[in-house]
Amino acid sequence: MNTITLNFNSVIDLDDEQFYQLCQSNPKLKFERNANKELIIMSPTGGITGKYNSDINTDLNLWNRKAKLGIVFDSSTGFKLPNGADRSPDAAWIALEKWNQLTIDQQEKFVPLCPDFVIELRSISDNLITLQDKLKEYIDNGTRLGWLINPKDKQVEIYRQGRPKEILNQPSSLSGENVLPNFILNIESLW
């Protein structure tokens, strides 16, 4: 996915509500903001990445419907991270007790917290370092488990709180560990 980063900070300082309204007024565009308040414009993904994303979200949501432990979000959901960044992971999950502590207004707009679990799926045009930096940012802001799935290099990078990144070469499945108990994502079809 190609991205463009724009720095409007010297011209306009978009507050959270203005950024939200910008996103709502341009539904065909996908925006994120980094911690420096720079606007990131992302292009849509291609068909293969879209299919993989859909499959991953379906599997996560089916597990969650049975487990009833949290809420699953797709790539169009915005999260306001503690560092001020606004991010939209390809898939995300929040524990139910954290979700239930939010007001209806907070649930309705960009979610003002960091997901407990995130997945970023590298598309053919994604810059790997940019995605690795996003996963580090999620972990630094409270994500407990993150997966960077990289079909291009046939690898998965696993990010966890307080531990070094783990790299798996062409794994057939991934475990949700203690964050998503009994969740197993079969990813053989990605390779």
Secondary structure, DSSP 8 states (H G I E B T S, - for coil): --EEEE--TTT----HHHHHHHHHH-TTSEEEE-TT--EEEE----HHHHHHHHHHHHHHHHHHHHH-SEEEEETT--EE-TTS-EE--SEEEEEHHHHHTS-HHHHHSSBSS--SEEEEE--TT--HHHHHHHHHHHHHTT-SEEEEEETTTTEEEEEETTS--EEEES-SEEE-TTTSTT-EEE-GGG-
